[in-house]
Amino acid sequence: MTSCPFVTFFSKNDTVHLNIVERPLPTFASQKQDEPNNMLKNIFGRIWALWGAIVFISTMLIFLIPFLLFIYFLPDPKKTNRFILYSRVWMNTFLTLIGCPLTVKGREKFRKGETYIVVCNHNGLIDVPVSSPGIPGGNKTIAKIEMARIPLFGLLYKTGSVLVDRKSEASRRESFTGMKQVLDSGLHMCIYPEGTRNKTNQPLKSFHDGAFRLAMMTRKSIIPAIIFNSRIVNPADKGFFLWPHPLAMHFLDPVPVQESDTVETLKQRIFDRMKNYYESKANSEQ
């Protein structure tokens, strides 16, 4: 801990003595903890989370009407294409009302007639409502099966997802086949290679193999995508919390699978590219 000399003088028997006492200076961490704004921010963040939940549920109920009338009974890929088209309107409305407007850069990276595997970083719960409508064209996201059991919401969730039970080896195999079928049908496949939310202080967690095995098998190019500021909107250390802040999603150049690639070399190349881009842009996007 940093300290500061505190000097006192006193006299004893007509002799002047110098007494130096080391007193600790407050550190930056302790100053930050003492800020009264933290308590107000926590209170506001939870009130805003309640507002966010109200907005999400109410807009979802409205969205269900055109979904059931014009989407639900269609065959794929037409069903998913129309679902994503309508979802953009829904999510743009939702994100605006909760104070988290989304800016997307790099849509031109998607060539017409091509399908891609899109890999995104994952820092907050807000990422999914950002990534799915943010990707140009119809797409599905690999997603955990538990959320599909939520009444009403589950109908929407299943439409935009390839479901997987991560505890079941058979389900993981079926989901891999499902992702290949998505790409074959002309839809993009969105995968979070970190698996779960990144709650570390690093830009990215280590990647799982799934997205890169899929690319090796299908020879589809990978488009890396970086979502900025979801850590601010949904901090990892706060349970029920939402903070209004602009969000951004950047698509990087497509990365083709090379003849010499292995799962490991492809995974490392994508990881390095995403990490370097995130670090170079993070401050400017806040």
ZIURWO-V723892 format. One record per residue. PHI is phi in whole degrees, -180 to 180 (* if undefined). PSI is psi in degrees with one decimal (999 if undefined). Layout:
phi->PHI psi->PSI
phi->PHI psi->PSI
This chain:
phi->* psi->138.4
phi->-70 psi->140.1
phi->-130 psi->161.1
phi->-130 psi->130.5
phi->-69 psi->129.7
phi->-109 psi->119.5
phi->-102 psi->129.8
phi->-128 psi->151.8
phi->-119 psi->140.5
phi->-147 psi->158.9
phi->-116 psi->135.7
phi->-143 psi->121.7
phi->54 psi->47.0
phi->61 psi->15.2
phi->-111 psi->130.9
phi->-85 psi->127.5
phi->-113 psi->145.3
phi->-109 psi->120.8
phi->-115 psi->121.5
phi->-110 psi->119.1
phi->-113 psi->127.0
phi->-83 psi->118.2
phi->-116 psi->130.1
phi->-68 psi->140.6
phi->-86 psi->146.0
phi->-66 psi->134.8
phi->-82 psi->167.7
phi->-61 psi->-39.6
phi->-62 psi->-44.0
phi->-68 psi->-35.6
phi->-62 psi->-41.6
phi->-65 psi->-39.1
phi->-66 psi->-28.0
phi->-83 psi->-6.2
phi->-65 psi->124.9
phi->-68 psi->-19.9
phi->-64 psi->-25.8
phi->-60 psi->-43.1
phi->-65 psi->-42.6
phi->-64 psi->-38.2
phi->-65 psi->-41.6
phi->-63 psi->-41.5
phi->-65 psi->-47.7
phi->-63 psi->-41.1
phi->-61 psi->-34.7
phi->-79 psi->-35.4
phi->-65 psi->-41.7
phi->-68 psi->-32.0
phi->-64 psi->-38.8
phi->-64 psi->-43.7
phi->-60 psi->-43.3
phi->-61 psi->-41.5
phi->-65 psi->-40.8
phi->-64 psi->-44.4
phi->-65 psi->-42.9
phi->-63 psi->-48.2
phi->-65 psi->-43.7
phi->-67 psi->-42.9
phi->-70 psi->-31.6
phi->-64 psi->-42.9
phi->-63 psi->-37.4
phi->-67 psi->-42.5
phi->-64 psi->-30.5
phi->-61 psi->-28.6
phi->-64 psi->-57.7
phi->-67 psi->-27.9
phi->-62 psi->-47.9
phi->-72 psi->-31.1
phi->-80 psi->-39.8
phi->-121 psi->-3.4
phi->-126 psi->-50.1
phi->-55 psi->-37.8
phi->-94 psi->6.5
phi->-81 psi->153.6
phi->-82 psi->156.4
phi->-81 psi->148.5
phi->-88 psi->-4.2
phi->-59 psi->-37.6
phi->-61 psi->-49.5
phi->-68 psi->-40.1
phi->-59 psi->-45.0
phi->-71 psi->-36.3
phi->-60 psi->-45.2
phi->-67 psi->-38.7
phi->-61 psi->-47.1
phi->-70 psi->-35.0
phi->-64 psi->-31.5
phi->-60 psi->-41.5
phi->-65 psi->-45.4
phi->-61 psi->-51.6
phi->-70 psi->-35.0
phi->-62 psi->-40.2
phi->-65 psi->-48.0
phi->-60 psi->-49.8
phi->-65 psi->-35.9
phi->-67 psi->-43.4
phi->-68 psi->-25.5
phi->-96 psi->8.5
phi->77 psi->26.2
phi->-127 psi->60.3
phi->-61 psi->145.4
phi->-107 psi->133.0
phi->-113 psi->130.2
phi->-117 psi->130.4
phi->-123 psi->141.7
phi->96 psi->15.9
phi->-60 psi->-26.9
phi->-67 psi->-10.2
phi->-68 psi->-21.1
phi->-86 psi->113.5
phi->-82 psi->136.2
phi->-60 psi->135.0
phi->88 psi->-7.9
phi->-103 psi->145.8
phi->-114 psi->146.4
phi->-131 psi->157.1
phi->-94 psi->117.2
phi->-101 psi->123.4
phi->-112 psi->128.2
phi->-119 psi->148.2
phi->-72 psi->161.0
phi->-140 psi->102.2
phi->-115 psi->-20.1
phi->-152 psi->164.8
phi->-64 psi->-23.3
phi->-72 psi->-12.3
phi->-61 psi->-40.7
phi->-66 psi->-46.7
phi->-65 psi->-13.6
phi->-89 psi->-47.2
phi->-73 psi->-44.8
phi->-62 psi->-52.8
phi->-76 psi->-18.5
phi->-73 psi->-27.4
phi->-74 psi->125.9
phi->-71 psi->130.6
phi->92 psi->166.5
phi->-64 psi->142.8
phi->-159 psi->157.5
phi->-125 psi->155.6
phi->-118 psi->136.3
phi->-68 psi->128.7
phi->-147 psi->151.1
phi->-73 psi->141.3
phi->-70 psi->-23.2
phi->-59 psi->-38.0
phi->-68 psi->-22.7
phi->-71 psi->-12.4
phi->-86 psi->-5.6
phi->-73 psi->126.6
phi->-56 psi->141.3
phi->67 psi->-58.6
phi->-58 psi->-34.5
phi->-59 psi->-32.4
phi->-62 psi->-44.0
phi->-71 psi->-42.9
phi->-60 psi->-45.2
phi->-67 psi->-32.1
phi->-65 psi->-36.5
phi->-98 psi->13.7
phi->-135 psi->155.7
phi->-104 psi->115.8
phi->-86 psi->145.9
phi->-144 psi->136.8
phi->-96 psi->106.1
phi->-67 psi->-14.7
phi->-86 psi->-8.8
phi->-113 psi->122.8
phi->-65 psi->-38.7
phi->-64 psi->-40.6
phi->-66 psi->-37.8
phi->-65 psi->-38.1
phi->-66 psi->-42.3
phi->-65 psi->-37.9
phi->-67 psi->-34.1
phi->-66 psi->-42.4
phi->-63 psi->-40.3
phi->-62 psi->-38.1
phi->-68 psi->-37.2
phi->-64 psi->-39.3
phi->-66 psi->-36.5
phi->-60 psi->-48.1
phi->-65 psi->-40.1
phi->-65 psi->-27.5
phi->-82 psi->-2.5
phi->95 psi->13.1
phi->-104 psi->153.5
phi->-80 psi->154.3
phi->-118 psi->120.7
phi->-101 psi->129.4
phi->-134 psi->139.5
phi->-98 psi->98.5
phi->-68 psi->-16.6
phi->-74 psi->-16.3
phi->89 psi->-63.2
phi->-126 psi->174.9
phi->-56 psi->139.8
phi->-82 psi->106.3
phi->-104 psi->12.6
phi->-89 psi->178.2
phi->-94 psi->11.9
phi->-95 psi->154.8
phi->-59 psi->-37.9
phi->-139 psi->149.5
phi->-87 psi->168.5
phi->-63 psi->149.3
phi->-92 psi->145.7
phi->-82 psi->169.2
phi->-84 psi->-20.6
phi->-51 psi->-50.6
phi->-62 psi->-34.3
phi->-85 psi->-31.1
phi->-64 psi->-41.3
phi->-62 psi->-42.2
phi->-66 psi->-41.0
phi->-64 psi->-38.6
phi->-76 psi->-38.2
phi->-95 psi->-14.4
phi->62 psi->26.0
phi->-85 psi->141.0
phi->-70 psi->152.7
phi->-105 psi->132.4
phi->-108 psi->110.3
phi->-71 psi->143.3
phi->-133 psi->136.9
phi->-117 psi->125.4
phi->-102 psi->125.3
phi->-104 psi->144.5
phi->80 psi->4.5
phi->-69 psi->-20.9
phi->-68 psi->-30.6
phi->-75 psi->-42.6
phi->-70 psi->-43.6
phi->-125 psi->78.2
phi->-59 psi->139.7
phi->-66 psi->-24.9
phi->-94 psi->8.6
phi->-126 psi->127.1
phi->-71 psi->-68.4
phi->-107 psi->91.4
phi->-154 psi->137.0
phi->-143 psi->130.6
phi->-121 psi->126.6
phi->-69 psi->122.6
phi->-164 psi->140.4
phi->-61 psi->143.8
phi->-113 psi->155.2
phi->-140 psi->146.2
phi->-133 psi->123.0
phi->-116 psi->128.3
phi->-97 psi->132.8
phi->-94 psi->174.5
phi->-62 psi->144.3
phi->-60 psi->143.3
phi->-114 psi->106.4
phi->-74 psi->155.0
phi->-79 psi->126.6
phi->-94 psi->155.7
phi->-59 psi->-34.5
phi->-85 psi->-1.8
phi->-70 psi->146.9
phi->-117 psi->172.3
phi->-56 psi->-42.5
phi->-67 psi->-43.4
phi->-69 psi->-38.5
phi->-66 psi->-43.8
phi->-61 psi->-43.9
phi->-67 psi->-37.6
phi->-65 psi->-42.9
phi->-67 psi->-43.3
phi->-58 psi->-48.5
phi->-63 psi->-40.9
phi->-65 psi->-43.9
phi->-68 psi->-42.9
phi->-62 psi->-46.3
phi->-64 psi->-40.6
phi->-67 psi->-43.3
phi->-59 psi->-46.9
phi->-67 psi->-34.0
phi->-76 psi->-22.8
phi->-113 psi->-11.7
phi->-58 psi->-45.8
phi->-67 psi->-39.0
phi->-73 psi->-20.0
phi->-94 psi->-6.2
phi->-78 psi->999
